[in-house]
Amino acid sequence: MLYLTSDDFPVFVPFGVIGFYRYLWYLIRIAASFTYRPIPLPENPTYIASEDVTIIVPTIDAGEEFKEAANSWLVGNPKEILIITEEKMKGPLQELANQVDPDRIRVLTVPFANKRLQMAHGIRNTITDIIVFADDDAIWPPTMLPYILACFEDQKVGGVGTSQRVQPVGKKMTVWEVLAAFRLTIRNIEIASSTHIDGGIPCLSGRTAAYRTIILKDPEFLYGFTHDYWLGKYQLNSGDDKFLTRWMVSHGWSTYVQCCKEAELLSTMKPNWRFLKQVLRWTRNTWRSDLRSLFMERHIWTSHPYVAYTMVDKLFNPLTLLVGPTLVSYLIYKSTIPLDQGGYHLPWWNIVASYMVWLLATRTAKLLPHLWHQPEHIIYVPAFIIFGYYFAIMKIYALFTLHETAWGTRAGIGDPTAATAAAAETGKDPVSSSEKGEYMGTSVISPQPHTPRTYYTPAVEMQTGFAPQAAYGGQTAYIR
């Protein structure tokens, strides 16, 4: 395509600048991810899984894959696993729990399926120092919990995430699962690099993430978490992990991500076209959360400037990605015009072939970290290119449909407002608006070193107490 510059060089300047910019930052991310190091296991750990960890699993349709996941969690020896489901699903899930470990797995219910209410109900029933949220199909390595707990040796760390890989549903990955695997490989690079550069992360993925219980027991958190509205009128059910990550940032807590094989979970993805509906839901959640972080809450600019930059970059990414095919279309049009009338000398098929070679070469290079371990997936690079352009268009569509808050890929998840009202009527609302008001503005003190404490009841009393000082405002907590 460089031969085209003999016709009109300026038309290629935007294309070249955008390409140089994108791949320069990609190389920076790659370099940062290579220099990133996970936190090693301490010789004398402060936190022990059998005493300090409760795993909370909100679900409504767990099947046989739950057994494999639950057995992998139990290898880490947590104190307890809480399965939170809707009332009509208690029987089937209790049977599954009894088949795995009835002594350490409890099944609790909420009136209607609503992930945030389920998570909040699990928080209320937690009596340990650390809560780990997990999807019902997340399969852990045996070393997962020790490596997660290692991060909490730093008393400023409030949330911890992990790296991820795709577990195929069948014997062989479908094209949809391979696309998901490509995306996870890129994500693992991004979160490792952002953690290394400025200690931040756009999102602690809800597939598996750990938090200090003292943060989540705060009535102000529980109320905001279960009464989260977009534009003040669209109540959100999904996007829980985005909310949790923003809460860490806005309340002065650090986060860390353990990107290593010892803390890398396996998770299934939709093996068919429904994967696109998952991506659409995730994209809407990203738009809402990033816009809030950048322009409403704005703490991210000072606490994690590199993460703020990546968020801004993603805002314009759909447009920059579509510049390529737009320019190529223009060049094809110009190639059909005679030279003496201002046309280009190269035939249209030469332009298209040159562009295809460029796309294949650059996208393959971008996927090399994945292809290094699974070279057989190279045949799916063309599908990844097509998906990339579809994704750019879908991001624009998602931006104009942020009022759509339905889950999209799971039946039985209805109106979150109705579920919240039902929970309040049955006494399972995590915190009422009046209780929330009592805790607003409560003062706190600086972080305190961890010391072992004993919990006597599942419902921990909420009082002003030993919460880390919020960097951007007060936070309430409880005395343990």
Summary of the structure (lengths in Angstrom):
residues: 480
radius of gyration: 24.3
end to end distance: 66.8
largest distance: 88.4
contacts: 1556
relative contact order: 0.14
helix: 53%
strand: 12%
